[in-house]
Structures are given as structure tokens and as C-alpha cells.
């Protein structure tokens, strides 16, 4: 890769060895750095997808030498070397140009991800995968800090419940709070969640409740089954005035009643996806409701 003019690239695409590249270019211990005199002072990169491990030190290089970065996805390496003092994400707090951020395999609090997101005004798209130390307060921090967030994905994260979560949700999730100009997730239009346990439903409720401009909702129930009552709760938490597409995947106990509820309550719904993965829906029921959709001339796709 170092044979290519990386200093001139703006979109690197996927590069799982990007952390090693930064170390090779900029570490004072690098033989390449010491032997080559043409190291670029600044990289023009605006987009990098690094699914390979990256360390806190390499993120420090990123902060200094990639100041124009707008889209960044990475898997953090700190869990393997937690004793190292630089194994945290604190360097990203100074990278205010990042609009799209994807983080996997990190700890929300102990590795300082929270310090980035509580000041994430410029972040429009956020993807969190396989994180530890996620709790309701984490989601509150994201909602309050990433005020311009348009899209969020939370997948397979490890949730730490608190006995006070129910009372906190009851106190926070009110019409008075959601109508405030400073309400969290005020610009959120796309939500994608893969919960691993039922205790994570507090996260779903908080996000869905405040996302009053929601257009797309995708929940993969591969780890936790729900029934029709969950769907009734969704449309109770949020009137879904703008919802155009919803996908509820792999729900063993969802029946056609849930589909009818969504069609009835979501006035601008255009796509009700993955109904075929619901455990209590038969093929003939899908055919019947498709026929009803055609008869009523609804602009709705069901699959």
C-alpha cells in the first residue's frame, strides 16, 4: 500500500491494516519513517474503513496527520492491551470534522468513547457494534451530545441494566420532554438495533420515544423473541407519523396482528419488511394481506 500515493487519496475505502500504516509512516521507532525522507506531513484522507484492530497510539497519529477525516470506521484494539496507558479513544475528541463514525470492540466508559459522543455535535451517522459498558445513561449521553444525529446503529452491545432504569424512563419519556427544542434524537430518521437481551428494550424505548422524525426502523430479534405486544408498545411510544419503512427480523412470536397494527397506525408506511421471518405468520396470511393491499390500492410493499 505504501507504494501508492496515499498522501493524495481522499477515500481509502476499506483498509484493515490502516493502523499499521499509520505506525509505519509516523512512529519514531519505524524503520520506514527513519529511512525514507518523503513522509507526507498531512494526509488528505476524508474516508477510511478499518475493520482491523487499531490502537490508541495509532488514533493519536490519525488525529495529527488526518485532520480532514469525515467518515471513519474502526475496530479498537484496546481490549487486548488494557494496561497500556494510551489504550483509549481520547484522541478522537479533537477530530471535530468526523460526520460518520463506526466503532466496534471498545468500552464505552473506561476507554473514553463517552467523551467523544457527549460533544458529538458534528456526528450525523453513528454505528456501535459489540461495545461493552452500554447502559441507559450511555444512550442518554448520545442523545444529548449528538444533537444532529440522523442515523444510529446499535448492534450486539453488552448492556448493563440498572434497577432504576424503569423509573428513569417513566420520568423522562413524557410529552413535556419530547416537545422541548432540546429533546434528544430530534433529527434522527434511521434506527437499526440488534438487541441481545430483553433488558435492552429500555434502550429501544428511549430512542424510539424521542425519535419523532423517524423514517426507517430496523430491529433484528435474533437473540431475543418478542410478541405482538411489543409492536403495540412501539406505536404507543411514538405516533410514527413519518415512518416509511420498518423491518422486524427473526421474531418467533410475532403474528399477523402485528402487521395489521403497523399498517393501521403508520399512516405513510411504504415498506413492511421481513414479515416472512415472523414465527407465527403463515404463507397464506401474507398472500391474503397482499391481496388486501392491492384491493385498497395502498402504496405499501410487504415481504
N, C-alpha and C positions, 0 to 999 in steps of 0.2 A: 504493500500500500504506500510505503514511503517513497516509492519511485514515481508516484503521481503527484501533481501539483496541488497538494491538499490545502495549501495556503490560499488558493484561488477558488476552492469549492465553496458553494453555499448550502447545498443539500447533499449530505454524505450518504443518505439512505440508511440502511442497516449495516452497522459495523460492530460486531460483538467484541472486538478487541480494541475498542476505542480508548479505553482506559490505559492499556499498554502502549498505544500510540502516543498518548499524551506524555506518559512517563519516558518513553524513548526520546521524544522531542525535547522535553523541558526539564527532566530531572538532572540535577547537577552531577548525579552519580552515573548517568547514562554514558556509555562509551560513544554512542552515536552523537549525543549532544556535545561531547568533548572533542570529537574528531572531525565533525562537519561544521563548517563555518557559515552555512546558508540556512540556519534555522529561522523560520518566519517569526517575527515579533508578535504578530497577531494573526489569528485565523479568521477568515470571513464567514465561517460556518453559521448557518441560521437554523439548520435542521439536522438532528442526529438521533438515530435509534440504536441504542446499545443494550441488547438483551444479555450480554455477557457481564460478568462482575466488574464493578468499578469501586475504587476505594475513596475514602475521604481526602487523601492527598491528591488523587487524580481529579477530584472535584475542585480542589483548590487551583490546580492548573487550568481547569475549564473556566473558572471564574476570571482568571487573569488573561488567558490567551484566546477565549471565545466570547468576547463581550457582546457580540451581535446575536447570540443564540436565542431563537424564538420558540423552537419546538425541540423538546428533549425527553427521551425515554431511556430509562436505565434500570439495571438490577444492582442493588447495593451489595457490597461485599463485606460490610461491617460485622455481620453476624458471625463470621468465621474468625474475626480478629478483634473482639470487643475490647481487649486490653489495650490496644493501640490508642494513644490519645487523640489521633486525628480521624478516628473512625466514626465520623458523624457527617451530617449533611449541611452543617452550618455555612459552608461556602456558598451554597445556593441562595442564601438570604440576600446577597448582594447582586444577584442576577435578575434584575427587575424587568428585563426585556422578554423573559420567557412567558409565552402565552399558552402553550400546550405542554403539560408536564405529566409524565407517566413514571411512577415509582413502584418497584417491586422489591420484596425481600428486605424490608427495613423495619425498624421500630419507631413508632410514631413519636413517642416522648423521649426515650433515652438517646436516640440518635438525631434529635432536634428537627424532625420533619415538621413538627407543630410550629416551630419558629419561622419557617418559610410560609406556611399556609395562613398563619394569623395576620400576615401582611401581604397576602396574595392578590392584591388589587388588580394586577395585570393578567392573572391567570384566567383564561376563558374555558379551557378544557383540562380536566383532571382525571387521571386514571391511577387507582391504588389497587395493587394486586399482592396478595399474600403478605400483608403487613401484620405486625404484632402490635399489641397495646392499643388497639382500637376500642373506643367506648363511646357512649353518647356524648360526652364532653368533646371528644375528637371531632365529631360531626358538627357540633355547635361552633367549635373553633373555625372549621372550614366555612360554614355558612356565614359567620360574622366577618371572616377575614378575606375570603374570596368573593367579594361583593359583585363582581361582574361575571361570575361563573355561568357558562352556558350549557356545559355538558359535564357529567360526572359518571365515573365507573368505579364501583367498589366490589372487588371480586375475591372470594376465598380469603378474607382477612380474619384474623383471630380476635374475637370480641371478648372484652372483659366486662361482664354485667355488674351493675351496682344495685343494691336493694332500693335505692332512692330513685331509680330511673322512672318508674311508673308515676310517682308523684311529681317528678320534674316535668315529664311530658304533659301531664294533666295541667300543670301550672303554665307551661309555655305555649302549648298548642291551643290558642284561643283566637277568636276572630279579632279581638283587640290587638293582639300581637301581629297577626298576619297582615293587618291593614296598615301597619306602620310603614313609612317610607324606607325605614332602615331594616325591614324584615329580611331574614336570611333567604338565600336562594331566590331572590326576587327576579332574576333574569334566567333562571335555569329552565331549559327546554328539553333536555335529553337526560334520562336517568337509566343506568344499567347496573343492576345489583345481582350478585351471586352470593346469597347468604349461606352460611354453613350450619347454623343452628337457629332454633326458634327465638332465642334471646336477641338475635339481631333484628327482629321485627321492630324494635324501638327505633333503630336507625332508619328503616324503611318508612315508618310513620312520620318521623321528624322531617325527612327530606320531602316526602310526598305531600305532607300537610302544607308546607311553606312554598312549594313549587307551583304557584298558581298560574304560571305561564307554560306549564308542562305540555309538550307536544308528542314526545316519544317516551314510552316506559317499557323497559325490558327487565324481567325478573326470572332468573333461572333457579328453579326449585330442586336442582339435582341432589342437594344434600338435606332438604327439609320439605316435607309434603305439607300442603295446605288444602283446605276445603273451600266450598262456595262462600263461607262466612268471611274469609279473607278478602275476597273480591268486593263483598258488600262493605267491608271496612274501608277499602281503598276509595270507593266513591263517596263514602261518608267523610273521610279526612279531607278530600279535595273534590270540588264540583266538576273537575275535568272539562272545563269549558273549551279548552284549546287542544285537548288530546286527540291526535290524529292516528297514532299507531301504538298498539300495546301487544306485547308478547309475554306470555306466562308459560315458561317451559317446564316440562317434566313434572307436572303436578299430578300425583297418583289419585288424589281425591277430588279433583275439580270435575264438575259435571256441566251439562249444557245450560243449567240455570245461571252459572257464572257468565257465560257468553251472552245470555239474554239480558242480564243485569248491565253489562258493559255497553251493549248496543242501545239499551234504553236510556242510560244515564249520560253517555258520552255523545253529545249532540253532533260533533264534527268528526267522529271516528271514521277513518278511511281504511284501516287495516287492523284486523283482529287475527294475530298470527299464532301459529303453532298450537291451535286447538287440538290438532290430531295427536299431540303428545299428552293430552289430559287423560288420566286413567279411567274416568267414568263417562267418557264420550264414545259413542258407537259411530261407525261409519255412516249408517243410515240417518243418524241425527244430524251429522254435518251436511249430508245431501239435502235433508229437509230444510235446514235453516238457510242454505244457499239458495234453494228454490224460493223461499220466502223473501230473501233479499232481492232477488231478481223481480219477483212479483211486485214488490213495493218500490222497485226502481231506485234502490239505495245505492249511493256511491261508496260501497264497502266491500273490501276484499277479505275473505275468511279462508284460512287454510290450516 
